[in-house]
């Protein structure tokens, strides 16, 4: 197709080789059709075969009555609409891919399937011009598109493809040739299209549309530098592995992040060549929301999600902190040093190949009040970074945490990472100060930071570690996996009578399973506390989720080590044990065990000098169904979540009610439960099987603007459920995600103000508002007169805010907004 600027007609070329004209206003075809035999009538008799489909159309730059038509087999026709006949025909030299007029209108250039291009003179009697192959003598792939711009003294030729087939046929390139400069921009994704922008007729920038991103390059300088993108940044430059959300970031910190984004955007002299539209803030102040994404290459990116515009703010890479990171290069260092032709230049930001899988980010935790960023990685590392706006030089403190060194069954999934030693220069921004390495190497499953106490808890698939990041030392390491222990060892303070009762229950379940083919029928049981016997007339319940407590003996032996990994962590000052409240750490495991640890603090005057220590409390809560504990939340006497002291001091949260009793909300894959403290008695309980639902996968306590709290849950099939706190009454139930969207379900994040972020595809993030007050509305204006050429602007123009107030058109995203990156 060809749509000339300002033309009311769209020219359409078909596979049959015919040309049709579509009137845009009436959306109807004109009667005059240019048939292929009519267009190629001027060719010689031996070339009067079918020329193939029309592959290229371009209007003459100065005469709208002349259209250059290119056929698949190489025939070219300059058609004159005033005469309704071909003005000139050009014989084929090779299968055609594209064509382009020179700005003077006297010459044009064509690209071909053999990687060559040819320059033709429109009014010359020249029959066949000489072809040029930029990357000969080897056979080359097709040259998909070519542009010819610039003056006669300094022409600019840009083309895609045309690489040597054997050596570099798999490369996605755009070559820029101007004078003595020859650069092959090497992209990691397929080139879709490209074009140039102009200033007074001179090309100033090159815009390249790729399959995964869009990029722009400055053509005013000889090195063809890439222009930073203010928007449309590729969210999946490296595969996204973790998402974290922060709301109501302080104004001063937000201004610093915007300053970082401004510096990166204006690092060069060139500006982004695409303009259009103005974002309007509206009457209410923005909420200043952040989304922090972790990626497979070990990078962390900060994004502005205060509106529908996803804007990049800051980027931190952790690859430079480690010594033994594998730098994967497709050519290898020796082969890369020998490549001097073609002159490849790495372009674009998308990279589908990870440098080292151990660097992949699996968990992010950021406290906007203390500005402490905690990052957990697949390679068993946790990096803590503090924000500093100045360049600093200091070493990184490394803490090695060993989980059960004597256990024989622990297999090292990857070689251990080693952090760099010595003094490192830290750029302004988030500067790493502490690096915790888990030995042997194991994946970090959960991190939790308590800025009030200066502690960070690290959960792995082998245990939990408590780190004092103020004194930079480990104060507690607890392994939750013991291979040498018996399969059903006695827990502390558990009587022999209860242990025998549980054993007989398992035996009866195994006998019952042997008699029936349905393996999902089991006896409904509660917690480790004694359960009243089932009545004779009570009907057995069929559970959709198989319980871990009634599995076979062999399955228990195979999965007991895997199932004791840490899934959830929570800091709280509550009644973990005894009548007095004290700082504690709550840990939930994959096998349904909940552990609490008493943290002993010195006086505030000796906080930085005297050592802290922690011990496990006498209470160890075990859930009989053995499902993974997804979340543990401490509630005060009124059933409200316990806020941190820093938020209370800054008047961002109300003072918690420290009157006994307190409560603990336990969210597992199979049930919800509220227990009272310090008695550990069950207060409320809700089972998944009671509502015929799938197991839970995510949960979060959400607070509305009115101050009401509820529990938001997502099942493994993408269903959303809301429960009251602490009564656990079902408030709402609806499908949220498609059941086959495993990526979105796994990486979904609930925010504390009632929003949902998840990956709808590898390159698309979806935003959903659960409350009407959190709906994000795109407020923007567009002034067509500003971009209309040679038009007098009105003497009085309304401001953007006035246009918004007087406009009757508005957009409201009730369900969510898509951010398509790529």
ZAPA-863558 format. One record per residue (C-alpha): residue number from 1; x, y, z. Coordinates in steps of 0.05 Angstrom, whole numbers. Layout:
SITE	drenvo	east	north	up
SITE	NUM	X	Y	Z;
...
END
This chain:
SITE	drenvo	east	north	up
SITE	1	0	0	0;
SITE	2	20	72	-10;
SITE	3	-13	133	23;
SITE	4	20	197	0;
SITE	5	21	256	48;
SITE	6	-42	298	39;
SITE	7	-72	251	-13;
SITE	8	-145	230	-9;
SITE	9	-129	163	-42;
SITE	10	-97	99	-18;
SITE	11	-61	59	-71;
SITE	12	-65	-16	-61;
SITE	13	-24	-68	-98;
SITE	14	-49	-140	-99;
SITE	15	-18	-208	-106;
SITE	16	-48	-213	-176;
SITE	17	-6	-154	-198;
SITE	18	-63	-104	-205;
SITE	19	-67	-34	-175;
SITE	20	-130	-8	-141;
SITE	21	-146	62	-115;
SITE	22	-186	69	-52;
SITE	23	-220	135	-35;
SITE	24	-210	146	40;
SITE	25	-270	191	54;
SITE	26	-322	147	20;
SITE	27	-281	83	31;
SITE	28	-298	59	-39;
SITE	29	-255	36	-97;
SITE	30	-248	77	-160;
SITE	31	-266	49	-227;
SITE	32	-198	59	-259;
SITE	33	-158	-3	-244;
SITE	34	-86	-11	-269;
SITE	35	-79	-84	-291;
SITE	36	-11	-117	-295;
SITE	37	-13	-130	-370;
SITE	38	-30	-57	-382;
SITE	39	26	-32	-337;
SITE	40	80	-78	-368;
SITE	41	59	-65	-440;
SITE	42	123	-26	-454;
SITE	43	170	-84	-436;
SITE	44	202	-128	-489;
SITE	45	164	-187	-517;
SITE	46	206	-240	-481;
SITE	47	191	-208	-413;
SITE	48	116	-203	-421;
SITE	49	104	-260	-373;
SITE	50	66	-247	-308;
SITE	51	111	-201	-268;
SITE	52	87	-227	-201;
SITE	53	53	-190	-144;
SITE	54	63	-117	-130;
SITE	55	114	-112	-73;
SITE	56	131	-37	-73;
SITE	57	94	28	-88;
SITE	58	120	100	-80;
SITE	59	93	166	-105;
SITE	60	139	215	-141;
SITE	61	165	266	-90;
SITE	62	143	326	-133;
SITE	63	89	300	-180;
SITE	64	28	267	-150;
SITE	65	7	240	-218;
SITE	66	66	193	-223;
SITE	67	71	128	-184;
SITE	68	129	80	-185;
SITE	69	106	8	-184;
SITE	70	152	-50	-167;
SITE	71	134	-122	-184;
SITE	72	160	-184	-148;
SITE	73	201	-210	-207;
SITE	74	238	-144	-215;
SITE	75	198	-105	-266;
SITE	76	190	-31	-253;
SITE	77	137	15	-281;
SITE	78	130	90	-274;
SITE	79	55	101	-283;
SITE	80	25	168	-304;
SITE	81	-46	177	-278;
SITE	82	-59	239	-322;
SITE	83	-46	199	-385;
SITE	84	-70	134	-354;
SITE	85	-11	97	-384;
SITE	86	60	76	-366;
SITE	87	109	133	-375;
SITE	88	170	89	-370;
SITE	89	184	15	-357;
SITE	90	248	-16	-330;
SITE	91	269	-89	-343;
SITE	92	281	-136	-284;
SITE	93	351	-148	-258;
SITE	94	334	-190	-197;
SITE	95	275	-206	-152;
SITE	96	252	-140	-121;
SITE	97	245	-126	-47;
SITE	98	235	-50	-41;
SITE	99	247	16	-76;
SITE	100	256	89	-56;
SITE	101	257	155	-93;
SITE	102	315	203	-84;
SITE	103	290	270	-56;
SITE	104	306	305	-122;
SITE	105	257	259	-160;
SITE	106	307	245	-216;
SITE	107	333	178	-190;
SITE	108	309	120	-148;
SITE	109	341	61	-115;
SITE	110	318	-12	-111;
SITE	111	338	-70	-65;
SITE	112	338	-142	-86;
SITE	113	335	-213	-60;
SITE	114	410	-226	-71;
SITE	115	431	-171	-21;
SITE	116	445	-118	-74;
SITE	117	417	-50	-91;
SITE	118	415	-12	-157;
SITE	119	408	62	-174;
SITE	120	363	80	-232;
SITE	121	353	145	-270;
SITE	122	280	159	-284;
SITE	123	288	198	-350;
SITE	124	349	161	-377;
SITE	125	350	110	-432;
SITE	126	395	66	-389;
SITE	127	371	-6	-393;
SITE	128	402	-43	-334;
SITE	129	444	-7	-282;
SITE	130	502	-37	-246;
SITE	131	485	-71	-180;
SITE	132	523	-58	-115;
SITE	133	531	-112	-62;
SITE	134	556	-81	3;
SITE	135	576	-147	35;
SITE	136	603	-186	-24;
SITE	137	636	-232	-47;
SITE	138	598	-283	-5;
SITE	139	525	-298	-23;
SITE	140	481	-252	17;
SITE	141	410	-253	43;
SITE	142	356	-208	15;
SITE	143	358	-133	27;
SITE	144	288	-122	56;
SITE	145	284	-46	52;
SITE	146	327	11	28;
SITE	147	324	87	39;
SITE	148	362	139	-2;
SITE	149	367	207	29;
SITE	150	415	265	33;
SITE	151	447	309	-19;
SITE	152	486	288	-80;
SITE	153	552	306	-47;
SITE	154	536	269	18;
SITE	155	484	215	4;
SITE	156	454	172	59;
SITE	157	436	100	45;
SITE	158	401	59	98;
SITE	159	380	-13	87;
SITE	160	360	-74	128;
SITE	161	386	-144	117;
SITE	162	435	-160	61;
SITE	163	484	-197	108;
SITE	164	528	-255	84;
SITE	165	483	-316	86;
SITE	166	533	-367	114;
SITE	167	568	-326	168;
SITE	168	517	-275	191;
SITE	169	451	-296	161;
SITE	170	418	-299	229;
SITE	171	434	-226	247;
SITE	172	380	-172	250;
SITE	173	415	-111	222;
SITE	174	404	-42	194;
SITE	175	463	-14	156;
SITE	176	477	61	153;
SITE	177	524	86	98;
SITE	178	541	159	91;
SITE	179	606	181	60;
SITE	180	664	144	92;
SITE	181	620	121	150;
SITE	182	594	50	147;
SITE	183	558	22	209;
SITE	184	517	-42	215;
SITE	185	469	-35	274;
SITE	186	462	-105	304;
SITE	187	395	-117	339;
SITE	188	373	-177	380;
SITE	189	303	-179	352;
SITE	190	273	-178	282;
SITE	191	271	-112	244;
SITE	192	200	-95	224;
SITE	193	208	-26	192;
SITE	194	249	37	195;
SITE	195	244	110	172;
SITE	196	281	176	176;
SITE	197	259	243	204;
SITE	198	281	308	172;
SITE	199	297	380	189;
SITE	200	294	426	129;
SITE	201	302	366	83;
SITE	202	363	338	118;
SITE	203	358	271	155;
SITE	204	369	280	229;
SITE	205	346	215	261;
SITE	206	332	142	244;
SITE	207	273	107	278;
SITE	208	275	31	276;
SITE	209	214	-11	295;
SITE	210	234	-80	320;
SITE	211	194	-140	340;
SITE	212	208	-128	414;
SITE	213	222	-53	419;
SITE	214	229	14	383;
SITE	215	294	52	379;
SITE	216	319	118	350;
SITE	217	388	140	328;
SITE	218	420	208	316;
SITE	219	444	216	244;
SITE	220	475	285	254;
SITE	221	537	254	284;
SITE	222	583	204	249;
SITE	223	578	150	302;
SITE	224	502	141	297;
SITE	225	488	144	372;
SITE	226	425	116	402;
SITE	227	376	166	431;
SITE	228	348	151	501;
SITE	229	274	134	502;
SITE	230	227	175	546;
SITE	231	172	122	539;
SITE	232	158	56	504;
SITE	233	217	27	541;
SITE	234	221	-48	534;
SITE	235	195	-77	599;
SITE	236	225	-144	579;
SITE	237	295	-122	558;
SITE	238	315	-180	601;
SITE	239	262	-231	620;
SITE	240	222	-205	680;
SITE	241	227	-248	742;
SITE	242	200	-207	800;
SITE	243	152	-149	813;
SITE	244	146	-103	874;
SITE	245	100	-44	885;
SITE	246	106	17	930;
SITE	247	54	71	940;
SITE	248	55	142	968;
SITE	249	130	153	959;
SITE	250	155	215	993;
SITE	251	158	278	950;
SITE	252	232	291	960;
SITE	253	252	220	941;
SITE	254	206	223	881;
SITE	255	240	286	856;
SITE	256	308	252	862;
SITE	257	284	193	820;
SITE	258	255	241	768;
SITE	259	322	277	766;
SITE	260	357	211	750;
SITE	261	308	199	694;
SITE	262	318	270	667;
SITE	263	394	262	668;
SITE	264	390	197	628;
SITE	265	341	226	579;
SITE	266	383	287	565;
SITE	267	451	253	567;
SITE	268	461	268	493;
SITE	269	448	329	451;
SITE	270	392	296	411;
SITE	271	320	291	435;
SITE	272	270	237	421;
SITE	273	245	251	350;
SITE	274	172	232	362;
SITE	275	126	285	392;
SITE	276	52	290	405;
SITE	277	4	298	462;
SITE	278	9	329	532;
SITE	279	-3	292	597;
SITE	280	-49	329	644;
SITE	281	-42	319	719;
SITE	282	-114	334	735;
SITE	283	-142	368	797;
SITE	284	-118	317	849;
SITE	285	-45	307	867;
SITE	286	-12	245	840;
SITE	287	-3	186	886;
SITE	288	70	175	867;
SITE	289	68	100	857;
SITE	290	129	58	840;
SITE	291	135	-11	808;
SITE	292	203	-44	817;
SITE	293	218	-101	769;
SITE	294	273	-153	775;
SITE	295	302	-186	714;
SITE	296	341	-247	694;
SITE	297	406	-208	681;
SITE	298	410	-185	754;
SITE	299	382	-115	741;
SITE	300	329	-77	779;
SITE	301	287	-23	746;
SITE	302	243	31	777;
SITE	303	181	52	739;
SITE	304	132	109	749;
SITE	305	61	81	750;
SITE	306	26	141	780;
SITE	307	-14	146	715;
SITE	308	-27	102	655;
SITE	309	42	122	629;
SITE	310	96	73	649;
SITE	311	158	116	654;
SITE	312	228	93	669;
SITE	313	261	126	730;
SITE	314	323	87	752;
SITE	315	362	24	737;
SITE	316	410	-15	782;
SITE	317	452	-74	758;
SITE	318	483	-125	805;
SITE	319	527	-161	755;
SITE	320	587	-117	770;
SITE	321	586	-138	844;
SITE	322	608	-209	832;
SITE	323	674	-237	807;
SITE	324	655	-303	775;
SITE	325	597	-281	732;
SITE	326	593	-318	666;
SITE	327	593	-268	609;
SITE	328	559	-305	552;
SITE	329	580	-280	484;
SITE	330	553	-312	421;
SITE	331	619	-303	383;
SITE	332	668	-313	439;
SITE	333	723	-264	456;
SITE	334	773	-290	405;
SITE	335	724	-292	347;
SITE	336	696	-225	365;
SITE	337	765	-193	363;
SITE	338	775	-219	292;
SITE	339	709	-189	265;
SITE	340	725	-124	230;
SITE	341	676	-132	172;
SITE	342	617	-123	173;
SITE	343	626	-66	223;
SITE	344	575	-89	274;
SITE	345	552	-42	329;
SITE	346	508	-70	385;
SITE	347	442	-32	384;
SITE	348	377	-35	423;
SITE	349	366	-55	494;
SITE	350	327	-121	486;
SITE	351	369	-182	504;
SITE	352	336	-250	506;
SITE	353	400	-285	529;
SITE	354	417	-282	602;
SITE	355	490	-272	619;
SITE	356	486	-316	681;
SITE	357	424	-351	708;
SITE	358	449	-344	779;
SITE	359	439	-268	775;
SITE	360	364	-275	764;
SITE	361	323	-234	814;
SITE	362	271	-274	851;
SITE	363	249	-227	906;
SITE	364	249	-151	917;
SITE	365	234	-113	981;
SITE	366	238	-38	985;
SITE	367	221	8	1044;
SITE	368	205	78	1018;
SITE	369	212	108	1088;
SITE	370	283	85	1101;
SITE	371	302	78	1027;
SITE	372	331	10	1037;
SITE	373	328	-38	978;
SITE	374	335	-113	988;
SITE	375	345	-159	929;
SITE	376	344	-235	931;
SITE	377	373	-276	874;
SITE	378	368	-346	845;
SITE	379	442	-357	860;
SITE	380	432	-354	935;
SITE	381	451	-281	946;
SITE	382	416	-223	981;
SITE	383	441	-153	968;
SITE	384	422	-94	1011;
SITE	385	430	-25	981;
SITE	386	419	43	1013;
SITE	387	405	107	975;
SITE	388	458	160	970;
SITE	389	458	219	922;
SITE	390	534	225	923;
SITE	391	591	183	895;
SITE	392	619	138	949;
SITE	393	679	92	955;
SITE	394	674	35	1004;
SITE	395	678	-41	1007;
SITE	396	619	-87	1009;
SITE	397	610	-128	1072;
SITE	398	600	-202	1056;
SITE	399	565	-250	1103;
SITE	400	566	-325	1090;
SITE	401	506	-361	1118;
SITE	402	512	-437	1122;
SITE	403	449	-479	1125;
SITE	404	458	-550	1153;
SITE	405	529	-562	1129;
SITE	406	527	-634	1151;
SITE	407	465	-654	1111;
SITE	408	486	-704	1057;
SITE	409	425	-695	1010;
SITE	410	437	-622	995;
SITE	411	458	-615	922;
SITE	412	490	-553	896;
SITE	413	446	-527	840;
SITE	414	500	-479	815;
SITE	415	570	-456	831;
SITE	416	573	-406	888;
SITE	417	578	-333	871;
SITE	418	634	-293	901;
SITE	419	628	-219	916;
SITE	420	684	-171	897;
SITE	421	731	-150	952;
SITE	422	765	-84	962;
SITE	423	741	-13	956;
SITE	424	689	-3	901;
SITE	425	666	63	871;
SITE	426	591	71	877;
SITE	427	552	117	831;
SITE	428	497	162	859;
SITE	429	434	123	872;
SITE	430	425	57	907;
SITE	431	493	35	932;
SITE	432	502	-38	955;
SITE	433	532	-43	1025;
SITE	434	517	-114	1047;
SITE	435	517	-180	1010;
SITE	436	493	-244	1042;
SITE	437	513	-310	1008;
SITE	438	477	-374	1025;
SITE	439	521	-436	1030;
SITE	440	512	-483	997;
SITE	441	480	-447	938;
SITE	442	405	-447	943;
SITE	443	349	-403	917;
SITE	444	324	-346	960;
SITE	445	249	-354	969;
SITE	446	230	-294	1011;
SITE	447	260	-231	1042;
SITE	448	230	-185	1094;
SITE	449	259	-119	1120;
SITE	450	243	-85	1185;
SITE	451	272	-15	1183;
SITE	452	249	-1	1255;
SITE	453	295	-54	1283;
SITE	454	350	-54	1229;
SITE	455	338	-127	1211;
SITE	456	327	-167	1148;
SITE	457	301	-238	1147;
SITE	458	321	-285	1090;
SITE	459	282	-347	1073;
SITE	460	309	-403	1030;
SITE	461	286	-473	1012;
SITE	462	329	-498	1069;
SITE	463	316	-450	1126;
SITE	464	314	-378	1151;
SITE	465	369	-329	1170;
SITE	466	363	-264	1210;
SITE	467	413	-210	1192;
SITE	468	429	-145	1230;
SITE	469	445	-97	1173;
SITE	470	466	-42	1222;
SITE	471	522	-83	1253;
SITE	472	527	-126	1189;
SITE	473	526	-194	1220;
SITE	474	481	-255	1224;
SITE	475	445	-264	1291;
SITE	476	404	-326	1275;
SITE	477	408	-384	1225;
SITE	478	353	-437	1230;
SITE	479	351	-497	1184;
SITE	480	280	-523	1174;
SITE	481	303	-587	1137;
SITE	482	332	-645	1176;
SITE	483	345	-707	1135;
SITE	484	373	-748	1192;
SITE	485	311	-738	1236;
SITE	486	255	-790	1235;
SITE	487	199	-778	1187;
SITE	488	148	-759	1240;
SITE	489	191	-736	1297;
SITE	490	159	-709	1360;
SITE	491	154	-634	1362;
SITE	492	172	-598	1425;
SITE	493	116	-596	1477;
SITE	494	77	-647	1438;
SITE	495	51	-707	1477;
SITE	496	61	-779	1458;
SITE	497	-15	-788	1459;
SITE	498	-25	-736	1404;
SITE	499	31	-766	1363;
SITE	500	0	-836	1366;
SITE	501	-68	-808	1348;
SITE	502	-39	-776	1285;
SITE	503	-4	-841	1267;
SITE	504	-69	-880	1272;
SITE	505	-104	-828	1229;
SITE	506	-52	-837	1175;
SITE	507	-59	-913	1178;
SITE	508	-135	-909	1172;
SITE	509	-128	-862	1113;
SITE	510	-80	-909	1077;
SITE	511	-128	-967	1086;
SITE	512	-186	-926	1061;
SITE	513	-145	-904	1000;
SITE	514	-127	-975	984;
SITE	515	-200	-995	981;
SITE	516	-223	-938	937;
SITE	517	-198	-913	870;
SITE	518	-210	-841	888;
SITE	519	-146	-817	921;
SITE	520	-174	-749	940;
SITE	521	-222	-775	994;
SITE	522	-193	-764	1062;
SITE	523	-214	-751	1132;
SITE	524	-221	-677	1146;
SITE	525	-175	-656	1202;
SITE	526	-157	-591	1235;
SITE	527	-92	-571	1268;
SITE	528	-44	-606	1313;
SITE	529	-92	-593	1370;
SITE	530	-141	-648	1387;
SITE	531	-201	-653	1340;
SITE	532	-269	-678	1364;
SITE	533	-288	-746	1336;
SITE	534	-333	-747	1275;
SITE	535	-405	-764	1286;
SITE	536	-437	-826	1258;
SITE	537	-487	-789	1215;
SITE	538	-437	-736	1190;
SITE	539	-421	-743	1117;
SITE	540	-349	-747	1096;
SITE	541	-325	-687	1057;
SITE	542	-291	-695	989;
SITE	543	-234	-647	984;
SITE	544	-210	-621	918;
SITE	545	-141	-605	945;
SITE	546	-103	-668	968;
SITE	547	-76	-660	1038;
SITE	548	-3	-671	1054;
SITE	549	-21	-703	1121;
SITE	550	-49	-766	1089;
SITE	551	2	-779	1035;
SITE	552	37	-846	1030;
SITE	553	98	-862	1070;
SITE	554	141	-865	1008;
SITE	555	117	-797	984;
SITE	556	132	-766	1051;
SITE	557	203	-793	1048;
SITE	558	213	-763	979;
SITE	559	183	-694	992;
SITE	560	197	-680	1065;
SITE	561	261	-643	1050;
SITE	562	230	-602	994;
SITE	563	168	-584	1033;
SITE	564	203	-550	1092;
SITE	565	228	-490	1054;
SITE	566	209	-420	1079;
SITE	567	150	-388	1041;
SITE	568	131	-328	1084;
SITE	569	164	-281	1134;
SITE	570	135	-227	1180;
SITE	571	161	-181	1234;
SITE	572	115	-161	1291;
SITE	573	116	-135	1362;
SITE	574	63	-180	1392;
SITE	575	48	-234	1443;
SITE	576	86	-291	1410;
SITE	577	96	-327	1476;
SITE	578	74	-306	1546;
SITE	579	34	-247	1572;
SITE	580	85	-194	1550;
SITE	581	93	-170	1478;
SITE	582	163	-170	1448;
SITE	583	195	-163	1378;
SITE	584	188	-227	1340;
SITE	585	198	-259	1272;
SITE	586	144	-305	1244;
SITE	587	163	-357	1192;
SITE	588	117	-400	1150;
SITE	589	143	-461	1114;
SITE	590	121	-501	1054;
SITE	591	99	-559	1098;
SITE	592	50	-519	1142;
SITE	593	96	-504	1201;
SITE	594	96	-435	1233;
SITE	595	156	-416	1275;
SITE	596	165	-354	1318;
SITE	597	231	-325	1342;
SITE	598	242	-278	1400;
SITE	599	289	-221	1383;
SITE	600	327	-191	1442;
SITE	601	348	-118	1434;
SITE	602	397	-78	1476;
SITE	603	382	-7	1497;
SITE	604	378	47	1443;
SITE	605	443	77	1466;
SITE	606	480	11	1456;
SITE	607	443	-10	1392;
SITE	608	505	-2	1347;
SITE	609	555	-31	1396;
SITE	610	521	-87	1434;
SITE	611	503	-151	1397;
SITE	612	432	-174	1385;
SITE	613	410	-245	1394;
SITE	614	348	-285	1377;
SITE	615	319	-352	1398;
SITE	616	260	-394	1378;
SITE	617	201	-389	1423;
SITE	618	170	-449	1457;
SITE	619	110	-447	1411;
SITE	620	115	-482	1344;
SITE	621	49	-484	1307;
SITE	622	36	-541	1259;
SITE	623	-23	-544	1211;
SITE	624	-49	-614	1203;
SITE	625	-64	-608	1128;
SITE	626	9	-589	1115;
SITE	627	-5	-539	1060;
SITE	628	46	-483	1045;
SITE	629	37	-421	1088;
SITE	630	30	-364	1038;
SITE	631	26	-306	1087;
SITE	632	29	-292	1162;
SITE	633	1	-225	1187;
SITE	634	-2	-201	1259;
SITE	635	-67	-165	1279;
SITE	636	-79	-121	1338;
SITE	637	-137	-126	1388;
SITE	638	-185	-94	1337;
SITE	639	-164	-140	1281;
SITE	640	-123	-88	1243;
SITE	641	-54	-102	1215;
SITE	642	5	-80	1258;
SITE	643	39	-20	1225;
SITE	644	113	-6	1231;
SITE	645	137	46	1281;
SITE	646	169	89	1227;
SITE	647	102	97	1192;
SITE	648	70	115	1259;
SITE	649	123	167	1273;
SITE	650	112	200	1206;
SITE	651	36	199	1217;
SITE	652	25	152	1159;
SITE	653	-9	99	1202;
SITE	654	-49	97	1266;
SITE	655	-20	74	1332;
SITE	656	-33	-1	1341;
SITE	657	-75	-26	1398;
SITE	658	-28	-65	1443;
SITE	659	-83	-91	1487;
SITE	660	-83	-167	1493;
SITE	661	-103	-211	1459;
SITE	662	-72	-203	1391;
SITE	663	-86	-246	1331;
SITE	664	-47	-278	1275;
SITE	665	-77	-287	1206;
SITE	666	-49	-349	1172;
SITE	667	-61	-358	1097;
SITE	668	-45	-426	1069;
SITE	669	-59	-458	1002;
SITE	670	-118	-496	1031;
SITE	671	-148	-453	1085;
SITE	672	-150	-386	1122;
SITE	673	-143	-384	1197;
SITE	674	-141	-333	1252;
SITE	675	-112	-353	1319;
SITE	676	-109	-313	1383;
SITE	677	-45	-296	1420;
SITE	678	-14	-317	1465;
SITE	679	-61	-377	1474;
SITE	680	-54	-400	1401;
SITE	681	-128	-420	1401;
SITE	682	-166	-420	1336;
SITE	683	-213	-360	1329;
SITE	684	-237	-364	1257;
SITE	685	-225	-413	1201;
SITE	686	-245	-419	1128;
SITE	687	-228	-479	1085;
SITE	688	-220	-478	1010;
SITE	689	-262	-541	1004;
SITE	690	-321	-506	1036;
SITE	691	-332	-461	975;
SITE	692	-308	-511	923;
SITE	693	-249	-467	904;
SITE	694	-178	-479	879;
SITE	695	-117	-471	925;
SITE	696	-93	-401	941;
SITE	697	-30	-375	909;
SITE	698	-25	-302	930;
SITE	699	-54	-260	986;
SITE	700	-49	-189	1013;
SITE	701	-83	-148	1066;
SITE	702	-113	-88	1029;
SITE	703	-134	-22	1062;
SITE	704	-184	23	1028;
SITE	705	-184	99	1031;
SITE	706	-241	95	1082;
SITE	707	-195	55	1128;
SITE	708	-229	-13	1120;
SITE	709	-186	-75	1113;
SITE	710	-198	-140	1077;
SITE	711	-158	-199	1052;
SITE	712	-148	-205	977;
SITE	713	-132	-275	952;
SITE	714	-117	-305	884;
SITE	715	-124	-379	869;
SITE	716	-80	-422	826;
SITE	717	-132	-417	770;
SITE	718	-135	-341	770;
SITE	719	-198	-330	812;
SITE	720	-202	-270	859;
SITE	721	-233	-276	928;
SITE	722	-241	-222	982;
SITE	723	-251	-238	1057;
SITE	724	-266	-196	1116;
SITE	725	-216	-190	1173;
SITE	726	-215	-222	1223;
SITE	727	-282	-258	1213;
SITE	728	-260	-289	1146;
SITE	729	-328	-279	1114;
SITE	730	-328	-284	1038;
SITE	731	-343	-214	1010;
SITE	732	-332	-222	936;
SITE	733	-313	-275	886;
SITE	734	-299	-267	811;
SITE	735	-250	-291	757;
SITE	736	-191	-245	749;
SITE	737	-142	-281	703;
SITE	738	-148	-336	652;
SITE	739	-132	-403	682;
SITE	740	-79	-417	629;
SITE	741	-41	-353	643;
SITE	742	11	-386	688;
SITE	743	61	-330	680;
SITE	744	11	-278	703;
SITE	745	-13	-319	762;
SITE	746	57	-333	786;
SITE	747	82	-261	782;
SITE	748	18	-226	805;
SITE	749	25	-172	859;
SITE	750	-30	-143	903;
SITE	751	-18	-71	926;
SITE	752	-37	-45	994;
SITE	753	-86	5	965;
SITE	754	-126	-44	923;
SITE	755	-92	-53	855;
SITE	756	-65	-113	819;
SITE	757	-4	-118	773;
SITE	758	11	-180	733;
SITE	759	43	-201	667;
SITE	760	-9	-212	614;
SITE	761	47	-235	567;
SITE	762	124	-235	568;
SITE	763	123	-162	544;
SITE	764	57	-136	572;
SITE	765	40	-114	643;
SITE	766	-34	-109	662;
SITE	767	-61	-64	716;
SITE	768	-128	-77	751;
SITE	769	-163	-33	801;
SITE	770	-204	-67	855;
SITE	771	-236	-3	881;
SITE	772	-269	54	843;
SITE	773	-225	105	879;
SITE	774	-161	73	852;
SITE	775	-182	72	779;
SITE	776	-128	103	736;
SITE	777	-154	152	683;
SITE	778	-110	174	626;
SITE	779	-115	250	623;
SITE	780	-83	279	561;
SITE	781	-94	331	506;
SITE	782	-72	335	434;
SITE	783	-66	399	394;
SITE	784	-71	382	319;
SITE	785	-58	454	299;
SITE	786	12	450	329;
SITE	787	32	395	282;
SITE	788	-6	420	221;
SITE	789	40	450	169;
SITE	790	33	522	146;
SITE	791	-28	538	188;
SITE	792	-38	602	228;
SITE	793	-47	589	302;
SITE	794	-106	623	336;
SITE	795	-93	685	376;
SITE	796	-120	654	440;
SITE	797	-110	582	459;
SITE	798	-139	547	519;
SITE	799	-91	517	569;
SITE	800	-87	442	577;
SITE	801	-126	446	642;
SITE	802	-180	489	610;
SITE	803	-186	442	552;
SITE	804	-194	384	601;
SITE	805	-248	421	640;
SITE	806	-288	440	578;
SITE	807	-280	374	542;
SITE	808	-337	325	546;
SITE	809	-294	266	525;
SITE	810	-257	228	579;
SITE	811	-227	159	587;
SITE	812	-237	114	647;
SITE	813	-204	47	653;
SITE	814	-250	7	697;
SITE	815	-215	-60	693;
SITE	816	-143	-43	679;
SITE	817	-94	-11	631;
SITE	818	-45	-47	586;
SITE	819	27	-27	577;
SITE	820	52	-60	514;
SITE	821	128	-61	512;
SITE	822	152	-83	445;
END
